[in-house]
Amino acid sequence: MPVDLLRLCAVPGQKGLKITITHKRFGSELTKEQKAGDFDFHDIIKVIGMKYRLPTQFILPTTLDLERKSLQDLATRSWNLSVAAYYKTKGIPWKLAELEPDTCYAGVSFYRECTPDGQQYMRAGVARVFLATGEALVLKGDPFKWEHPRAEPHLNEEQSIALVDKIIKEYKRSHKDTLPQRLVLHKTSEYSVEEKQGFLAASENIAQEDLLSITRSTIDRYREGAYPTVRGNVIKVSDSEFYVFTLGYIAQLKTFPKPGIPVPVRVQVANLDSSERLMCKDILSLTRLNWNNADFCDQMPITISASRRIGNILSEARARDLEISSEYKYYM
C-alpha cells in the first residue's frame, strides 16, 4: 500500500498507518457506518480475496522500508513474508511430530455481525488444526441472539451440541470417516454450565475431551540471573488452574528472543480427561504453529490467536452472504 493512500484514508487522529472505516462497536444505537458493517480495510481485502479464491498478503510500506528502524531486523521481516507466502501457495512450512495424530484441536471464539437494518447477532467462529496432516480448517457457527452486550457471550446446551457436531463432522470428512480419539477445545472465556454439558454430550463417543479456558495472565515472575523464566515452566495453583510459560528463555536459541518480561498464560480447566502434562505440552506445541511468521513461538496457542483473527474478518459486511472458505490461508 502506498504511504500517500494510507494517509489520505486514515481516520483523523489515528495513530499509525492503518485504514479504519469505523470503530467496531455494537450497542443499542449504531451509526450509519456501523450498520453498513464495513470496519477495517485489511479485513475487507481478506473477504474479497476469499470470494474469488485468491489468498492475499497485505503489506504496509513501513515493512518494506529498508532504512526504517524496527523491532524486527531485515532478515526476520524477509523470513516472515516468505513463510506466509509459502503457506498461501499451498505449502506446509513445518509440522510438529510430537502432537497426537488422532486428536482434534479447536479454538472457539465469538464475533458480532450486524444486518443492514441494525439487527445484531453473535456467532461462534472456530479455528481448527489437524496436526496429522498439517491442515488448518475454519468453521462458521450458527448465529444466535445475545441480549447482554457487556457480558461475555455463551452458548446454550443445544448450540454447544450443534457446534461440536460440526467440528466432529468436519474431522470425519478429512479423516476417512473416523472419529478423533481426543477432542481439545480452547476458548478465552470460562465455560458456562450449559456449554460444558453440551460439549460433553456431543462428544460422548470420543474417549477423551479437554475443555480449557486460556487467557493472558496478569502475573509477572522474575528470577535471578541474566535471563527470564525458562519457556515450558508450569505453575499449578489447583487441579483447575495452571500458569504456563509459553514465552521465556529458550535453550535451543540460548536466549529469550522477545522484548520485555515473559508473562505466562492462565489455563482454567472445565474438563480434563487427559493428563496435566499432556495438556501443557499441547499448549506449548500449539504456540509454534503460527505460519504468519517465522518466530520460534507465540504467547498464545494458534487455536486462540487464529479464531480471533477469523472472527474479525467474518464480522465484515461483505462476509454476510459469502460462502466462506474452510481454508485458513484466506484469513491469514
Secondary structure, DSSP 8 states (H G I E B T S, - for coil): --HHHHHHHS-TT--SS--B-S----SSS--HHHHHT--BHHHHHHHHHHHTT-------GGGG-TTS--SS-HHHHHHHHHHHHHHHTT------TTS-TTEEEEEEEEEEEE-TTS-EEEEEEEEEEETTTTEEEEEEEEEE----TTS-----HHHHHHHHHHHHHHHHHHTTT---SEEEEEESS---HHHHHHHHHHTTTSSEEEEEEEEE-------SSSS--BTT-EEEEETTEEEE-SSSBBTTTTB--SSS----EEEEEEEE-S-HHHHHHHHHHHTT--TTS--S--SS-HHHHHHHHHHHHHTSGGGSSS---SBGGGT-
